Amino acid sequence: MMYGSFSFECRKFFVAAGVSMLPVGLAACGNDSGSAAAAVTAAPTPAPTPTPSTMLLGPAIVIDQFGYLPSHQKIAVIRDPQTGFDASDSHTPNTTYDVVNAATNATVYSGGLTPWNGGAEDSSSGDKVWHFDFSSVTADGEYFIQDRQRGEKSARFKIGANVYAPVLKAAVRAFFYQRAGQEKTVANAGVGWADAASHLGPGQDRNARLYSAKEDASTERDVTGGWYDAGDFNKYTSWTAGYTVDLLQSYLGNQAIWTDDYNIPESGNGIPDIVDEAKWGLDWLSRMQEPNGSVLSIVGLSSASPPSAATGPSYYGPANTSATLNSASAYALGAKVLGDIPALASYASALRTRAENAWNWADANPSVIFRNNDAGYGSEGLGAGQQETDDRGRANAKLIAAVYLYDLTGKPVYRDYVDANYDQANLIRWNNYVSPYEGGMQLALLCYASLPGATSSTASAVRNAYGKGMESEWFWDKITGEADPYMAYIPDYIWGSNSVKSVEASLYLDLVRFGIGSRSETEAMQAAAGYVHYLHGVNPFGKVYLTNMYSLGATNSTNQIFHSWFEDGSAKWDEAKISTYGPAPGILVGGPNASQYDWDPRCPAISSLCGSERPSPPYGQPPQKSYKDFNDGWPLNSWPVAENSNGYQVNYIRMLSRMR
């Protein structure tokens, strides 16, 4: 059983049938050094051209708008739309294309095209596609691709060892913009996104009350900090724990690139800024833990634009087993990583105690359930997304926690739990099932299999299953068979498809990281790079799926996201090309969603805001074109394609941090 028709966890509004809800993202142990990161990224400024992004059709030549690493494969895509909103924008390619040095205007390479699939139309994009391979161009510089006969040009791009370093910094800094209770000074945030600390007023995070006892002052507690989860400002414990784990694993996966100069408040303290960001999450998770080891499930926050304008009260939900187990993983990995930093040794020791206390409470209380925003629990309005899971989801969370606790403590009780239960993971029980929708579990098991004290039979079973799964028809066959003309195959374009792309790339990279299978590092990097390039512009829209990246070289970046701060109609933050500032830079948007976007089912009769027909795109398009750069709320409901998520963000960060 492989991908089937599984749907990715879509954050707020969609629960995938039959798939246990896990923290979004990947987690893995290990150490994989790479190249150093570049200098501090300045806060991007708005693009100068006041042209609404929704009027843009996709370009004929699409490339990674940030660039390519010198030794990597480099392929530009020439596209001729056949089906979809841009079908009339036909383009017949010519025989010769040039790579032109943008500084000197000299042609450095010329070559022909290779038609994808013999010139057939691709059903996922509705395009005919040709590939222009210019991998032989390796010299550092800025370039563009040119159709010699017509003079059509691609966007400019760079070749160099550090082309992704400033992009990665912007992506990590996106977490800073999502911080609750953190002043965002002009120095750190830029003039466009400076804001006072949010949710610190009367009845808010400093003295939040239990959702079911809103008049009872004795329930007040300090739940300050944490991150706004996505476009809403709520703070979900299980998901936050997953984000924290993934930030720490991004650090562990390529420690040499992480520096202390990302221009966040902690910069310059001698600790890599990605670790500081993870600690921000750990600080909040620590405040959420009860003295008995259990962990509170959620804090519901009010929204406004900017966030500091929110004045509504904060309420929290009670402890539950799933939040406690997921927090145990974050505490344990945090203790492991931060324990290697002398200045944080005492803090790490406290995290170790928190991790074991959380495990012990969850072990004694395996089925404490709390569903936020659920009439059955009287919790309507507490948060938006549903993070509670089922029996299997809690079992998965416990298995992952056991891996991290064993890695931290070396205690047999945790190793024995992994050995007794690893075969219940889908990777094993479904016969070598590897999937981007099971990333956290798969990578935790690979982590366990890499530990010196792991039981050899368990480690071998995990490694063999992962290696065989990655050799299946759903992975390498799709790469070598060029199943996707845009070189970033996924089987379905669903909620959070851009996040799925990021996870898919890391699946290939982990073959190298953990020394599994017979594929070379070059092959794995090439497979993963296709997903990077897709997110950076090699897609039917020629769109960089990160917000407001114009000052970092993007020529067609995401301009709008569904977010309470960067809301539709805001004169300052709505749209990067029209508003004063647009959304903060570096935020990954959800992306094309072919099956779950629609306007309110009562449209057009319900409101004049509906218009006369559904927005198309995203509605009624080939899967890869099921996206629109917009952020309208009800009744046009842009969130299935246009919302962000910290889960999407950590998956992108983990992927990009491994490219070398």
C-alpha positions in Angstrom: 0.0 0.0 0.0 1.6 3.3 -1.0 0.1 6.7 -1.5 -3.4 5.8 -2.5 -5.7 8.8 -2.1 -4.5 10.0 1.3 -4.9 13.7 2.0 -2.3 15.8 3.8 -3.3 17.2 7.2 -4.8 20.5 6.1 -4.4 22.4 9.3 -7.7 24.0 10.1 -10.5 22.7 8.0 -9.9 19.2 6.7 -9.3 15.9 8.5 -7.9 13.2 6.3 -10.0 10.1 6.6 -8.2 7.1 7.9 -4.9 8.9 8.7 -3.9 9.5 12.3 -3.2 13.2 13.0 0.5 13.7 13.8 2.5 16.9 14.3 3.2 18.3 10.9 6.7 17.9 9.6 9.8 15.7 9.8 12.1 14.7 12.6 15.4 13.0 12.4 18.5 12.6 14.4 22.0 12.8 13.1 24.7 15.2 12.0 25.3 16.2 8.4 27.6 19.1 7.8 27.5 21.4 4.8 28.6 24.8 3.6 28.4 28.0 5.6 25.5 30.3 5.4 25.8 33.8 3.9 25.4 37.2 5.6 22.3 38.6 7.2 19.3 39.0 5.1 17.9 42.5 5.0 14.2 42.8 5.3 12.7 42.7 1.8 11.1 45.9 0.4 8.0 46.0 -1.7 8.3 45.5 -5.4 8.1 48.7 -7.3 5.6 47.8 -10.0 1.9 48.3 -8.9 0.5 45.5 -10.9 -2.0 43.1 -9.2 -0.5 39.6 -9.1 -3.8 38.0 -10.0 -3.5 39.4 -13.5 -0.3 37.6 -14.3 -0.3 34.6 -16.6 2.6 32.1 -16.4 5.8 32.9 -18.3 7.0 30.8 -21.2 10.4 30.1 -19.6 10.5 29.2 -16.0 13.5 28.8 -13.8 14.5 28.9 -10.1 14.5 32.6 -9.6 17.1 32.4 -6.8 19.5 30.2 -8.7 21.4 27.0 -8.9 24.4 25.5 -7.1 27.4 25.2 -9.5 27.7 21.4 -9.4 23.9 20.7 -9.7 21.8 19.9 -12.7 20.2 23.0 -14.2 17.1 22.7 -16.3 14.9 25.5 -17.5 11.3 24.6 -18.5 9.7 25.9 -21.6 6.0 25.7 -21.4 3.1 25.7 -23.9 -0.3 25.9 -22.0 -2.9 23.6 -23.4 -5.6 23.3 -20.7 -6.6 25.7 -17.9 -7.0 29.4 -17.4 -4.0 30.2 -19.6 -4.8 27.8 -22.5 -5.1 30.7 -24.9 -1.6 31.8 -24.0 0.0 29.4 -26.4 3.7 29.3 -27.0 5.7 27.4 -29.7 9.3 27.1 -28.7 12.2 27.7 -31.0 15.1 25.3 -31.6 17.9 27.2 -29.8 18.1 28.8 -26.4 20.9 30.7 -24.9 22.3 31.2 -21.4 23.3 34.9 -21.2 25.5 36.5 -18.6 23.3 39.4 -17.3 26.4 41.6 -16.4 28.1 41.3 -19.8 25.2 40.3 -22.1 27.5 37.6 -23.5 26.1 34.2 -24.4 27.9 31.6 -22.4 26.0 28.5 -23.6 23.6 27.6 -26.4 21.6 24.4 -26.9 18.4 22.8 -28.0 15.4 21.5 -26.2 14.2 18.0 -25.2 10.4 17.5 -25.3 8.8 16.0 -22.2 7.2 12.7 -22.9 7.5 13.0 -26.7 5.6 16.3 -26.8 2.5 15.0 -24.9 0.4 17.2 -22.7 0.8 16.7 -19.0 -2.5 16.2 -17.2 -1.3 17.5 -13.9 -0.4 20.9 -15.3 -2.3 21.1 -18.6 0.9 22.0 -20.3 3.2 20.8 -23.0 6.8 21.1 -21.8 10.3 21.2 -23.1 13.5 21.0 -21.1 16.6 23.1 -21.7 19.6 21.6 -19.9 22.4 24.1 -19.1 24.1 22.1 -16.4 27.5 22.7 -18.0 27.3 26.4 -16.9 29.0 26.4 -13.5 30.7 29.8 -13.2 29.5 32.1 -10.5 27.4 34.9 -11.8 23.9 36.2 -12.7 22.2 34.9 -15.9 19.0 34.6 -17.8 17.7 32.2 -20.5 16.8 33.6 -23.9 14.9 32.4 -26.9 17.4 33.4 -29.6 14.8 33.9 -32.3 12.1 35.6 -30.4 14.1 37.4 -27.8 11.9 36.1 -25.0 13.8 36.0 -21.7 13.5 34.2 -18.4 13.8 35.9 -15.0 17.3 36.5 -13.9 18.9 33.9 -11.6 22.3 33.3 -10.0 24.8 30.4 -10.0 26.9 30.2 -6.8 27.6 28.2 -3.7 25.5 30.3 -1.5 22.5 31.2 -3.7 20.0 29.7 -1.1 21.6 31.0 2.0 19.7 34.3 2.1 16.5 32.5 1.1 16.9 30.1 4.0 17.5 33.0 6.4 14.3 34.6 5.3 12.4 31.4 5.8 13.7 30.9 9.3 13.0 34.5 10.2 9.4 33.9 9.3 9.1 32.2 12.7 10.1 35.5 14.3 7.2 37.2 12.7 4.9 34.5 14.0 6.0 35.0 17.7 3.3 35.9 20.2 4.3 38.2 23.0 7.4 39.4 21.3 8.1 43.0 20.4 9.1 43.3 16.8 11.3 46.3 16.6 12.2 48.2 13.5 15.8 46.9 13.9 14.7 43.3 13.8 11.5 43.3 11.8 12.1 46.2 9.4 9.9 49.3 9.3 7.2 47.5 7.5 6.5 44.8 10.1 7.5 46.5 13.4 4.8 45.9 16.0 4.5 45.9 19.8 4.3 42.7 21.7 0.9 41.1 21.2 -1.5 39.4 23.6 -0.1 40.9 26.9 -3.1 43.0 27.9 -5.7 42.4 30.6 -7.1 38.9 30.4 -4.6 37.8 27.8 -1.6 35.5 27.9 -0.1 36.6 31.2 -3.3 35.6 33.0 -5.2 33.3 30.6 -8.1 31.4 32.1 -9.4 27.8 31.5 -11.9 27.9 28.7 -14.6 26.2 30.8 -14.1 28.6 33.8 -13.9 32.0 32.2 -15.1 33.7 35.4 -12.8 31.9 37.7 -9.7 33.9 38.5 -8.1 30.9 40.3 -7.6 29.3 36.9 -5.3 32.1 35.6 -1.9 31.2 34.4 1.0 32.5 32.3 0.9 31.1 28.8 3.0 33.9 27.1 5.2 33.2 24.1 4.9 30.6 21.5 4.1 31.1 17.8 0.9 32.0 16.0 0.2 28.7 14.4 -0.7 29.8 10.9 -3.0 32.5 9.5 -4.8 32.4 12.8 -3.2 33.4 16.1 -4.0 30.3 18.2 -1.2 28.3 19.8 -1.6 24.5 19.5 0.6 22.4 21.8 1.0 19.2 19.8 1.7 21.1 16.6 4.1 23.5 18.3 6.0 20.5 19.7 6.3 19.2 16.2 7.6 22.5 14.8 10.2 22.7 17.6 11.4 19.2 16.9 11.8 20.0 13.2 13.7 23.2 13.8 16.1 21.3 16.0 16.4 18.5 13.4 17.1 21.1 10.7 20.0 22.3 12.9 21.3 18.8 13.5 21.0 17.8 9.8 23.6 20.4 8.7 25.2 22.1 11.6 27.9 24.0 9.7 25.5 26.3 7.9 23.7 27.7 11.0 25.0 31.1 12.2 24.2 33.7 14.8 23.3 36.6 12.6 19.7 36.2 11.4 18.8 39.6 12.9 16.4 38.2 15.6 16.5 39.5 19.2 18.9 36.7 20.2 21.4 37.2 17.4 24.9 37.7 18.7 24.5 35.6 21.8 26.9 32.9 20.5 24.1 30.4 19.8 22.9 29.6 16.3 19.7 31.5 15.7 17.8 28.5 14.6 18.5 27.0 18.0 17.3 30.2 19.6 14.1 30.0 17.6 13.6 26.4 18.7 14.2 27.5 22.3 11.4 30.1 21.9 9.1 27.1 21.3 10.5 25.2 24.2 10.0 28.1 26.5 6.3 28.2 25.7 5.9 24.4 25.9 7.6 24.6 29.4 5.0 27.1 30.5 2.3 24.7 29.3 3.4 21.8 31.5 1.6 21.1 34.8 3.5 20.1 37.9 2.3 16.5 37.5 4.0 16.3 34.1 0.9 16.7 31.9 0.8 19.4 29.3 -2.0 21.8 28.4 -3.5 21.3 25.0 -4.1 24.7 23.5 -4.3 28.5 24.0 -6.9 30.4 22.0 -6.0 33.9 21.1 -7.9 36.8 19.6 -6.8 38.2 16.2 -6.3 41.7 14.8 -4.1 43.5 12.3 -1.4 44.2 13.4 -1.3 41.5 16.1 -0.7 44.0 18.9 -4.1 45.5 18.3 -5.8 42.2 19.4 -7.5 42.9 22.7 -9.7 39.8 23.2 -9.1 37.4 26.1 -6.9 34.3 26.0 -8.3 30.9 27.1 -6.5 27.6 27.4 -7.6 24.0 27.2 -6.8 21.2 29.7 -4.0 18.7 29.5 -4.4 15.7 27.3 -2.3 12.7 26.4 -1.5 13.7 22.8 -0.1 17.1 23.8 1.9 15.6 26.6 3.5 12.9 24.4 4.3 15.3 21.6 5.8 17.8 24.2 7.9 14.9 25.6 9.5 14.6 22.2 10.3 18.3 22.0 11.6 18.4 25.6 13.8 15.4 25.0 15.3 16.5 21.7 15.7 20.0 23.1 17.6 18.6 26.1 19.8 16.7 23.7 20.7 19.6 21.5 20.8 22.4 24.0 22.8 20.2 26.4 25.8 20.5 24.0 25.7 24.3 24.5 27.5 25.3 27.8 25.4 28.4 28.4 22.2 26.3 28.2 23.3 23.3 30.2 21.1 24.0 33.2 18.1 24.7 30.9 18.7 21.5 29.1 18.8 19.6 32.4 15.4 21.0 33.3 14.1 19.9 29.9 15.3 16.4 30.5 13.2 16.3 33.7 10.2 17.7 31.9 10.5 15.0 29.2 10.6 12.1 31.6 7.8 13.6 33.7 5.7 14.0 30.6 6.4 10.4 29.5 5.5 9.1 33.0 2.2 11.0 33.1 1.2 9.9 29.6 2.1 6.3 30.3 -0.2 6.4 33.3 -2.9 8.3 31.5 -2.9 6.9 27.9 -6.4 8.1 26.8 -7.0 11.6 28.2 -8.8 13.3 25.3 -9.6 16.9 24.7 -11.1 18.2 21.4 -10.8 22.0 21.1 -13.5 23.9 19.0 -15.9 21.0 19.5 -19.5 21.2 20.7 -19.2 17.8 22.3 -16.6 19.2 24.7 -18.2 22.6 25.1 -15.1 24.2 23.5 -16.6 25.9 20.5 -14.4 28.8 19.4 -11.3 27.6 21.3 -8.9 27.6 18.4 -9.8 26.7 14.8 -7.9 23.5 13.8 -8.5 20.2 15.5 -5.2 18.7 16.8 -6.6 15.9 18.8 -6.0 12.4 17.5 -7.2 8.8 17.9 -5.8 5.8 19.6 -3.4 5.1 16.8 -2.2 8.8 16.7 -1.4 8.6 20.4 0.5 5.3 19.9 2.5 6.9 17.2 3.3 9.9 19.3 4.4 7.6 22.1 6.7 5.7 19.8 8.3 8.9 18.6 8.7 10.2 22.1 10.4 6.9 23.1 13.0 7.4 20.3 13.9 10.8 21.5 14.0 9.8 25.2 16.2 6.9 24.4 18.5 9.1 22.4 18.7 11.5 25.3 18.9 9.1 28.3 20.1 5.8 26.9 17.6 4.1 29.3 16.5 0.6 28.4 12.9 1.3 29.1 12.6 3.6 26.1 14.7 1.3 23.8 12.5 -1.6 24.9 9.4 0.4 24.0 10.7 1.1 20.5 11.7 -2.5 20.0 8.2 -3.7 21.1 6.2 -1.3 19.0 8.2 -0.2 15.9 6.4 -2.8 13.8 3.2 -0.9 14.3 4.5 2.0 12.3 3.1 2.1 8.8 6.6 1.9 7.4 6.7 -1.7 8.7 3.2 -2.9 9.0 2.2 -1.8 5.5 5.2 -3.5 3.9 7.8 -0.8 3.3 5.3 2.1 3.2 7.2 5.3 2.7 5.1 8.5 2.4 5.5 12.2 2.9 2.4 12.0 5.0 4.2 9.8 7.6 7.4 11.9 7.8 7.6 12.3 11.5 7.4 8.6 12.3 9.7 7.5 9.5 12.4 9.9 10.4 12.2 9.1 14.1 12.7 5.4 13.3 15.6 6.2 11.1 17.0 8.3 14.0 16.7 5.3 16.3 18.3 3.0 13.7 21.3 5.3 13.6 21.9 5.2 17.4 24.9 3.1 18.6 22.8 1.4 21.3 19.8 0.5 19.1 18.8 -3.1 18.9 20.4 -4.4 15.7 17.4 -6.3 14.5 15.1 -3.3 14.9 17.6 -1.0 13.2 18.0 -3.4 10.3 14.3 -3.8 9.8 13.8 0.0 9.7 16.6 0.6 7.3 15.6 -2.2 5.0 12.0 -1.1 4.9 12.9 2.5 4.2 15.3 1.5 1.5 12.9 -0.8 -0.2 10.0 1.7 0.1 12.1 4.4 -1.6 12.9 2.1 -4.5 9.2 1.5 -5.2 7.2 2.8 -8.1 6.2 5.9 -6.2 9.6 7.3 -5.7 12.7 6.6 -7.9 10.5 5.4 -10.7 8.8 8.8 -10.8 12.1 10.6 -10.9 13.9 8.5 -13.5 10.7 8.2 -15.5 10.2 12.0 -15.4 6.6 11.6 -14.3 6.3 15.3 -13.7 7.5 17.7 -16.4 8.2 20.2 -13.7 10.4 17.6 -12.0 8.7 17.6 -8.5 6.3 14.7 -8.6 3.6 14.2 -6.0 0.5 12.1 -6.6 -2.1 14.6 -5.5 -2.4 18.3 -5.2 -4.2 18.7 -1.9 -4.2 21.1 1.1 -0.6 22.0 1.8 0.8 20.6 -1.4 3.8 22.9 -1.2 4.6 21.3 2.2 4.2 17.9 0.7 6.7 18.8 -2.0 9.2 19.9 0.7 8.8 16.6 2.7 9.1 14.6 -0.5 12.5 16.2 -1.2 13.8 15.3 2.3 12.8 11.7 1.8 15.4 11.4 -0.9 18.0 13.4 1.1 17.6 11.1 4.0 18.7 8.1 2.0 22.1 9.8 1.9 22.0 11.1 5.4 21.4 7.7 6.9 23.4 5.7 4.4 20.5 3.7 3.0 20.3 2.1 -0.4 22.5 2.3 -3.4 21.7 5.7 -4.8 24.5 8.2 -4.9 24.5 11.6 -3.2 24.4 13.2 -6.6 21.2 11.3 -7.5 19.6 12.1 -4.2 20.5 15.8 -4.5 19.2 16.0 -8.1 15.9 14.4 -7.1 15.5 16.7 -4.1 16.5 19.8 -6.1 13.6 19.4 -8.4 11.2 20.2 -5.5 13.3 23.1 -4.5 13.2 24.6 -8.0 9.4 24.0 -8.2 8.9 26.1 -5.0 11.3 28.7 -6.4 9.5 29.2 -9.7 9.7 26.1 -11.9 5.9 25.6 -12.0 3.1 26.6 -14.3 2.7 30.0 -12.7 6.4 30.8 -12.7 5.7 31.6 -9.1 8.0 31.7 -6.1 5.8 30.2 -3.4 7.3 32.4 -0.7 5.9 35.7 0.2 7.4 39.1 -0.8 10.9 37.9 -1.9 11.6 40.6 -4.4 14.6 42.1 -2.7 16.2 38.7 -2.7 15.9 38.2 -6.5 12.4 36.9 -7.1 10.6 38.5 -10.0 7.2 36.7 -9.4 6.8 36.0 -5.7 3.7 35.2 -3.7 2.1 38.5 -2.9 -0.9 37.6 -0.7 -1.5 35.0 2.0 -4.6 34.3 4.1 -3.4 35.6 7.5 -5.0 37.7 10.2 -2.1 40.2 10.1 -1.8 40.5 6.3 -5.5 40.5 5.8 -7.5 41.3 2.6 -8.0 45.0 2.3 -5.2 46.1 4.5 -3.6 49.3 3.1 -0.3 48.3 4.6 -0.1 44.5 4.4 -2.6 43.0 1.9 -0.6 42.7 -1.3 3.2 43.0 -1.8 2.8 44.8 -5.2 0.0 47.2 -4.2 0.0 47.7 -0.4 2.6 49.8 1.4 4.5 46.8 2.6 2.7 43.5 1.9 3.1 40.4 4.0 6.3 39.7 5.8 8.9 38.0 3.7 9.8 34.3 3.4 6.5 32.6 4.3 5.6 29.5 2.4 2.1 29.5 1.1 0.0 26.3 1.0 -0.1 26.0 -2.8 -2.3 24.3 -5.4 -5.3 22.4 -4.1 -7.2 20.6 -6.7 -9.8 18.8 -4.6 -10.6 21.0 -1.6 -11.0 24.6 -2.9 -14.5 26.0 -3.5 -16.4 29.1 -2.6 -19.2 29.0 0.0 -21.7 26.5 -1.3 -24.5 29.0 -1.1 -22.8 31.4 -3.6 -23.7 33.4 -5.6 -27.0 34.1 -3.9 -25.6 34.5 -0.4 -23.5 37.6 -1.0 -22.5 40.2 -3.6 -18.9 39.3 -2.6 -19.3 36.0 -4.4 -19.4 37.5 -7.8 -21.2 35.6 -10.6 -18.9 32.5 -10.7 -16.2 30.7 -8.8 -12.7 32.1 -9.0 -10.9 30.1 -11.7 -8.1 29.6 -10.9 -8.1 28.0 -8.4 -11.4 26.3 -9.2 -11.8 23.9 -12.2 -8.1 23.8 -13.2 -5.5 21.1 -13.8 -4.0 20.2 -10.4 -0.8 22.2 -10.7 -2.8 25.3 -11.7 -5.3 25.0 -8.9 -3.9 28.0 -7.1 -4.5 31.8 -7.1 -2.4 34.5 -5.4 -5.3 35.9 -3.3 -6.4 36.2 0.3 -10.1 36.8 0.2 -12.0 35.5 3.2 -15.6 34.4 3.2 -17.4 33.7 0.9 -14.5 33.2 -1.6 -12.6 31.2 1.0 -9.0 31.5 -0.1 -7.5 29.6 2.8 -7.3 26.1 1.2 -4.7 27.4 -1.2 -3.5 30.7 0.4 -3.0 30.1 4.1 0.4 29.6 5.7 1.4 27.1 8.4 4.4 26.8 10.7 4.2 23.1 9.6 4.7 24.1 6.0 7.5 26.4 7.0 9.6 23.9 9.0 9.3 21.3 6.1 10.6 23.9 3.7 13.5 24.9 6.1 14.5 21.3 6.6 14.6 20.7 2.9 16.5 23.8 1.9 19.0 23.5 4.7 20.2 20.2 3.2 20.9 21.5 -0.3 24.6 21.7 -1.0 
